[in-house]
């Protein structure tokens, strides 16, 4: 069943993403029929981390300076410690994230991925989960944090760790298939 046929999804990432948190959602989205593009401040490729070591390289499809949320139906943010920390410092990345919320389009973030949402200032009043170490940051940004494998709040899907990927991928595909959520607007 290709419930995402005709949908175009952006995965926004930098170097230092957690390997499984990009490759597994990307595969799930493609299996559901979506066209997936990796968007990054890097031009050619980005490199993953796995078990605290550098691992695979993933090709970059589009540079962050050349994209707009209007081109996509949804946004996925993988975690890893370095990846979101770098994205938070990139004005184009923060703008891109904010555009999805302003247009009500679904967003999925796992592990440390929600850190970019903090800088985009889109979490006030939202219910989320994440890797436990960023719980205080999310609460300080106005979110309600809960320790569950996957949390959905009007088109925003969050999960804690790679162990949650099966539930995260299912819920992400479901929310992306639903499309625009009026309550998603920041």
C-alpha positions in Angstrom: 0.0 0.0 0.0 1.5 3.3 -1.1 -0.3 5.7 1.2 2.3 8.4 0.5 2.2 8.2 -3.3 2.5 11.7 -4.7 3.9 13.1 -1.5 7.3 14.8 -1.3 9.1 14.7 2.0 12.3 16.5 3.1 14.7 15.1 5.6 16.8 17.9 7.1 20.1 16.9 8.4 23.8 17.8 9.0 26.9 15.7 9.6 26.7 13.7 12.8 23.1 12.4 12.5 22.4 9.0 14.1 22.6 6.6 11.2 19.4 4.6 11.9 17.4 7.7 12.6 17.8 8.9 9.0 18.1 5.6 7.1 15.2 3.8 8.7 12.6 6.7 8.3 13.8 7.4 4.8 13.3 3.7 3.9 9.8 3.7 5.5 8.8 6.8 3.7 10.0 5.5 0.3 8.3 2.1 0.9 5.0 4.0 1.6 5.4 5.7 -1.9 6.9 9.1 -0.9 9.6 10.9 -2.9 12.2 11.7 -0.2 15.0 14.4 -0.5 17.8 14.9 1.9 18.2 18.6 2.5 21.4 19.9 4.2 23.7 22.9 4.7 26.3 20.5 3.1 26.3 20.3 -0.6 27.3 16.8 -1.6 27.0 14.3 1.3 26.6 14.1 5.0 28.1 11.5 7.4 26.4 9.5 10.1 27.4 8.4 13.5 26.8 4.9 14.8 27.9 3.6 18.2 29.9 6.8 18.7 31.9 6.3 15.5 31.6 7.8 12.1 29.8 5.5 9.7 27.9 5.8 6.4 27.7 8.8 4.1 24.4 9.8 2.6 24.1 11.9 -0.6 22.5 15.3 -0.2 19.7 16.1 -2.7 19.2 19.8 -2.1 21.1 22.6 -0.3 19.2 24.3 2.4 19.6 27.7 0.8 17.7 26.5 -2.3 14.5 25.1 -0.7 11.2 26.2 0.7 8.6 24.2 2.7 6.2 25.0 -0.1 8.0 22.3 -2.2 7.3 19.6 0.4 4.4 17.8 2.1 6.3 17.0 5.3 9.6 17.3 7.2 11.6 14.7 9.1 14.4 15.6 11.5 16.8 12.8 12.6 18.7 13.0 15.8 22.2 12.5 16.8 24.0 14.9 19.1 26.0 16.9 16.5 23.3 17.1 13.8 20.6 19.3 15.5 23.3 21.3 17.3 24.7 22.4 14.0 21.2 22.9 12.4 20.2 25.2 15.2 23.0 27.6 14.2 21.9 27.7 10.6 19.4 30.5 9.8 18.2 28.8 6.6 17.6 25.5 8.5 15.6 27.3 11.3 13.6 29.2 8.7 12.8 26.0 6.8 11.6 24.3 9.9 9.4 27.3 10.9 7.8 27.3 7.4 6.4 23.8 8.0 4.7 24.9 11.2 3.4 28.1 9.6 1.8 26.2 6.8 0.4 23.4 9.0 2.5 20.7 7.4 3.4 17.6 9.4 6.8 17.4 11.1 8.5 14.3 12.6 11.6 14.5 14.9 13.4 11.8 16.8 15.9 11.7 19.7 17.8 15.0 19.7 16.0 16.2 16.6 13.5 18.3 18.5 16.4 20.7 19.5 16.0 22.4 16.1 12.4 22.9 17.0 13.4 24.8 20.1 15.4 27.3 18.1 12.6 27.6 15.6 10.3 28.6 18.5 7.5 26.3 17.6 7.0 24.2 20.7 5.0 26.4 23.1 2.0 24.4 24.3 3.0 21.2 22.3 3.2 17.7 23.7 6.5 16.0 22.8 9.0 13.3 23.7 12.7 13.1 22.9 16.0 11.6 24.1 15.8 12.2 27.9 18.8 14.5 28.2 17.0 17.3 26.3 13.8 17.1 28.3 14.6 20.2 30.3 15.3 22.2 27.1 12.0 21.2 25.6 10.1 22.1 28.8 11.9 25.5 29.0 10.8 26.0 25.4 7.2 25.7 26.5 6.5 22.0 25.6 5.0 19.3 27.7 7.4 16.4 27.8 6.3 12.8 28.2 8.3 9.5 28.3 6.5 7.5 25.5 7.8 5.7 22.4 6.0 8.1 20.1 4.0 11.2 20.8 1.7 12.9 18.2 0.4 16.5 18.7 -1.6 17.9 15.7 0.8 16.8 13.0 4.0 16.9 15.1 5.4 13.4 15.7 8.3 12.8 18.2 10.1 9.8 19.5 12.9 9.1 22.0 15.6 6.7 20.5 16.4 4.3 17.7 14.5 1.6 19.7 11.3 3.5 19.0 11.8 3.6 15.2 9.1 1.0 14.3 6.4 3.0 16.2 7.9 6.4 15.0 8.0 5.3 11.3 4.4 4.1 11.4 3.0 7.2 13.1 5.2 9.5 10.8 3.8 7.9 7.7 0.2 8.1 9.1 0.6 11.9 9.9 2.3 12.6 6.6 -0.6 10.9 4.7 -3.1 13.0 6.6 -1.4 16.2 5.3 -2.0 19.7 6.6 -3.1 20.0 10.2 -4.8 23.3 10.9 -3.7 23.0 14.6 -0.1 22.7 13.5 0.3 26.5 12.8 2.8 28.1 15.0 
